[in-house]
Amino acid sequence: MCEKYTFFTHHHNFAVWAAARASQRGLKDASVATLKSALEASKLHEHIQDQSKWPVSEEEFDKFHRKHCCKIMKHLETANNLGFSYGRAAKLVAVYLKSMIVLSRHSKSSFAKILHPPIDRILLRNLASDEHFDQQFRDHCRGVNWTQLKLGDYFKLIGKLRSLRLHEGGFWGIECYWDPTQKGA
């Protein structure tokens, strides 16, 4: 029964569970099984198995990201009649890739450095409260509801977050503003 259970499958299953739990906030019809189906329909897991297919620039990653998020959204709309915002799809992809790439032996790869961080209320609230940032940026963060982000608004936010260049180790470093003990993810 478990003969074909590889380490990749083990890692994938954990990443799917973590990503689904992180993105299903407030959605009673979005089970882990439903979100796993959508992730797998996007073929994201297949694309990351071949390192030669990994994006090497922010622009390439953004295209890669849009492709997989749109496939997830289309699958959920078609198969489950579940409306899923780009912000939710982005969080599903971000947590999945964080688990599979950033928190793995690939953590120092160029791919790990350009991945989008998971966007949620905690991250945005903490960025908005840091007085080192200008008021316009802080107000923008306060006004964002990650669960309702549309594609254009998501990439506008990503552009603003990238411009901060908070950590030379990678974009994931912005998560110094994320605290898992705070409520409101």
N, C-alpha and C positions, 0 to 999 in steps of 0.2 A: 504494500500500500504506500509506503513512504520511500520507495526506491528512487523516485525521480525528484525527491525533495532536496534541492541544491541550496547552497548558502545564498545565492542570489535570490531564490524564491523566498527564503527565510527573511532576508533583508527587505525584499519587496513587500512582503506581507506586513511587516512591522511598519514600514514607511506608509503604506496604504492606510493602515489603521490610524496612525498618528495624523496623517493629512486629513482623513475623513472626520475624525473627532474635532480637529481644529477648525474645519470649515463648515460644519453642520450647525453651528450655533443658531438657534431660533428656527430651524427647519425640521418639523416633525416628520416629513416624508422623505428625508434624505438619510437613509440608513447607511451604515458602513458598506454593506453589500452593494447598494445602489451606486455609491460613490466609487467603489472599487471597479465596478463595471464601467463607469464613465472614464476613469483613469486608464483602464486597460483598453478601452475602445479608442482612446487617443493615441495609443501605441507609444506613450512616453517611456514606459519601461523598456521597450525594445530599442528605442533610439539611444538611451543612455548606456546600453550594454556595449555598444561599439564606440570606443573612445575616439576613433577617427571621425565620427560624425558629430562630436561635441562642438558647439559654437565656440569661437575663439575671441569674439569681440562683443561689446555691448549691443551693437546693432544686430549682429547675427543672433545673439541670444533673444533680443526683443522679438525678432521674427519667429524664432523657434517657440517662444513663449506664447505669442498670439496664436500660432497654429494649434498648439496643444490645448490652450484654454478654449478656443472656439470649438474644437472638436468635442471637448468635454461638455460645453454648454449645449451644443447641437444634440449630442447623445442623450443628455438628460431631458431635453425638450421632446425629442422624438420617442425615446424608449419609455420614459417615465412621466411625461407631461409635467415636468418639474422645471419651473423657471429658476434659473441659476444665474446670478449676476456675474459680470466679468471679475469683480472683486472677490467673489467666493471661489470662482474657478482659479484665480490667481493664487489665492491662499492654499487651495488644494495642491496646486503645482509647486508652490514655494516650500510647503512643509514636506512634501514628498521628496523634492530635490535636496532639501536641507538634510533629510534623513539618509538619503542614498549617496549624496556626493559630499556635502560640506562636513558631515559628521562621519566620515569614513577615511579610508586610506588615501582618498583623492582630495583631501581638504586643502592641499597647497596647489592644486591644479589651477590653470587659468579659468577653467569652467567654474570651479567653486568660487573663484573671486568675482565673477560677473553675475552670478545668480541673484535674482531679486530676493530680498528678505520677505518673510511672511508679514503682511500688513494687517494690523488689527487695532482695536481701540486702545489697548495698553500702549503700544508703540507710539501711536499718534498723540495720545494724551501726554505722554512723557516728553516727546519732542516739543509739543506746544507749551509745556511748562518750563522749558529751558530758556532762561533769559539771555543766553549767549546768542540766540538766533534772533533775526530781525522780526519785528511785530507782524509784518505781512506773512512771513512763513509760518509763524506761530498761529496766526488766525486761520491760515489755510488748513493747517493740521487739525485745528479745532472743528472746522467745518466739514471734515471728511467722515462719511459713514462707509467703512470698508465693505459692508455687506451689500451696499447699493451702487458701488462704483461701476461705471460704464467704461468701456475700453479706452476711450480718449482721456477721460478723467484719471484713470489708473496710470496711464503713461505720463500724463502731466505731473502727477504726484511722484512717480519714479524718477522723472527728470529732476525734480526739486530735491529729492532725497540723494540722488547721485551727486548732485552739485555740492553737497556738504563734504564729501570725501573725508569721512570720519575715521577711516581705518585703512591703512595701506595694505593690510592683509587680505582685504576683499570687502565687497559690498555688505557681506554678512555682518561686518563689524558694527553696523548701525543698530544691531540688536542689543548694544550696550544700553539702549533705551527701553528694552523690553524686559519685564520682570514677571516671571511665571507665578509669583505669589500675589500679584495684584488681580483684582476682579475686573472683568469686562472684556475678555479677549473676543 
